């Protein structure tokens, strides 16, 4: 039978869909060697940005007896799952067959890159004729509400458990970022990220004392000189800073270890003398790393790698707290890591944390793969193999 190039692209795209129903391995969802109960957040499965296997954080954890966290919510029956899979396949093929050959090629490039490189926008109508999909209503029920086309493609190629547009956030690199009701909307699934929902109130088992590591050249941002950069980034391996400070002027910065393409802070180009096997292992897992973006409401961090990252920021915690939390962010997820308004309100002269460690309120710490804190073998970030310190201008 004669097969067109378009039909071959459709089949290739379907074979590249996000895996569903398989448990995550330690690499994609664990990382950090938790030693106590409740050491990890709730998680699901799907394909993450830049990830070979997507771990995701549903935000609020699914809890069981004695505070244990279950990796997945209860699964639906096998029959229902099979029917939903068949419906999803039929709908996806119907949508893909309406795209032009060039559009299919752009989508395939984005899907197969898994977010490892910045791919072009795929501008399409938000809904194609006849494309309706809902969260699996039972037979005889009312027709489900339609998913938008971007949401459908994210569900197919990244997060099978995705249900609503409120669960995702568009990346600033996308042409559709910040636009309201455009005629054409970018449907590149790697131009969106999953939102990481924070637990509130924070659980007591996650609390730990401050790590009184000497701040990185904090005087740099206290001097009234050049303010063209909005933050500086330092890369650390355990207690040793590697390389020089990286001043950030552009609104968005990719921080990665070793990529054939990409603009930003390449950690692999820094000279390090650390021969620790653990440091070497974690370095190899940084991969696509993170994207750091200054937006209207604050600074966002997007996990582009295949492994979790861990973040500590004063503006992520309860303003009345005397200690800070470490937040786990899974591949493909974004978190607002820094809020300027909250940071200004936290500058209390008599506050213990801000008198003992200047500029803590304007500093975010991010570790790759391995976590730290009360629930981990590492109590302080200075014990983590590979981590970042991001210091923001105060004005």
C-alpha positions, -999 to +999 in steps of 0.1 A: +000+000+000+013+035-009+018+056+022+023+093+022+049+113+041+021+129+062+007+095+073+042+084+083+047+116+103+014+109+121+024+074+130+058+085+142+042+112+164+019+087+180+048+064+187+065+093+205+036+100+229+042+102+266+043+068+284+014+062+308+009+037+337+045+029+344+061+037+377+089+062+378+124+050+385+146+066+412+162+089+387+132+106+374+112+109+406+134+101+436+167+118+437+179+131+470+180+099+491+151+107+515+156+090+548+123+097+566+086+095+560+072+122+538+105+129+521+090+134+487+061+152+473+032+136+455+041+126+419+025+112+388+039+100+355+042+115+320+069+131+299+086+161+313+104+189+296+138+176+284+130+144+302+133+108+288+106+099+314+086+126+330+082+129+367+057+153+378+046+169+410+009+171+414+016+196+442-003+185+472+008+150+481-015+120+482-012+108+518-018+075+534-015+061+569+013+075+591+021+102+566+034+080+538+031+095+503+018+073+475+035+079+441+003+077+422-034+083+429-057+052+427-058+040+391-090+035+372-102+001+361-084-016+332-114-016+310-120+021+314-083+028+308-083+008+276-114+026+263-099+060+271-067+050+253-086+040+222-106+073+223-075+093+228-058+076+199-087+082+175-090+118+185-052+124+182-050+109+148-081+129+137-064+161+149-029+153+135-044+144+100-057+180+098-023+195+101-001+204+072+031+184+065+053+213+077+032+216+109+036+179+116+074+182+111+076+211+135+056+192+161+077+161+156+109+181+161+096+195+194+084+161+207+116+142+198+138+169+212+120+165+245+127+202+253+165+197+250+167+225+224+145+255+218+121+247+190+099+269+169+063+279+178+036+258+162+008+284+156-026+268+151-062+276+158-070+269+195-096+243+184-098+224+152-132+215+138-145+183+155-118+180+181-134+175+215-120+156+244-130+153+280-117+136+311-134+103+304-171+105+312-189+072+316-212+059+289-245+077+287-232+108+304-234+143+290-207+151+263-175+163+281-162+198+277-137+203+249-100+205+256-081+232+237-056+220+212-025+230+232-039+211+262-046+180+241-011+179+227+004+184+261-018+155+274-007+132+245+030+141+244+039+151+280+014+146+308-013+119+304-029+129+337-034+165+326-070+177+330-072+215+329-054+246+314-050+260+350-024+232+356+000+246+329+020+278+324+032+291+291+070+297+288+082+332+281+101+320+250+068+313+233+052+338+208+018+333+225+032+342+260+011+370+275-014+372+246-051+370+254-075+352+230-052+353+199-066+340+166-036+316+165-021+299+196+012+281+199+005+244+203+042+233+208+038+211+240+074+220+251+064+257+252+043+250+283+053+238+317+034+221+345+027+243+376+041+231+409+015+237+436+029+243+470+015+226+501-001+249+526+005+249+555+040+234+552+043+201+569+065+201+600+087+172+589+102+193+561+116+220+583+153+223+590+178+248+604+193+275+581+226+266+564+249+294+574+271+292+544+288+325+537+269+343+509+285+345+475+299+380+471+268+396+484+286+430+484+284+428+446+247+437+448+249+461+476+271+486+458+253+514+439+271+508+406+260+490+375+224+477+378+221+464+342+219+428+356+189+417+376+207+388+393+239+369+394+243+331+394+270+311+412+276+274+406+289+253+435+301+217+440+297+209+476+315+237+496+335+250+466+323+276+441+333+267+406+340+294+380+331+330+381+298+347+389+274+348+359+256+382+356+221+379+341+208+407+319+184+390+295+149+382+309+154+345+304+185+323+310+191+286+303+215+270+328+226+236+315+256+213+317+265+203+282+243+208+251+253+210+215+230+240+211+216+267+234+224+301+248+230+306+284+252+295+313+270+262+304+282+246+336+302+220+316+326+248+304+337+256+339+369+242+352+364+220+383+390+200+402+364+180+421+370+143+415+342+130+438+324+101+421+291+114+433+298+149+419+307+133+386+275+113+386+253+143+394+270+164+368+261+139+341+225+142+351+221+180+350+216+178+312+192+205+300+192+219+335+168+248+343+154+280+328+154+311+350+130+338+339+121+372+352+085+379+347+059+405+358+049+386+390+084+374+400+112+350+390+102+316+377+123+284+375+114+257+349+130+223+353+141+213+319+161+183+330+152+146+334+156+147+372+141+166+401+156+199+413+153+212+449+147+249+457+149+270+489+136+306+488+124+329+516+094+340+494+082+304+490+077+300+527+052+312+553+062+349+561+059+342+598+082+311+597+116+311+614+129+284+591+126+277+553+114+248+533+131+229+505+107+224+476+110+195+452+103+204+415+099+175+391+109+175+354+087+197+332+074+217+362+077+254+369+077+272+402+077+309+411+109+308+431+111+345+439+086+372+446+101+408+449+072+422+469+074+394+495+112+398+496+109+435+505+084+427+532+107+401+547+135+426+553+129+429+590+159+443+610+154+421+640+147+389+620+171+361+630+177+348+595+183+382+579+207+393+606+227+361+606+229+358+568+226+391+549+206+390+517+190+356+524+157+372+514+171+380+479+188+346+475+175+314+460+194+281+463+188+253+438+203+218+439+203+193+411+191+157+416+199+155+453+179+172+480+189+184+515+172+191+548+157+173+577+143+144+556+175+138+537+210+125+545+223+159+536+213+185+562+228+215+543+230+225+507+267+228+510+267+190+512+249+187+478+271+176+449+260+203+424+239+234+432+233+270+423+230+302+442+210+330+426+213+365+441+189+392+430+193+429+429+173+445+457+161+473+435 
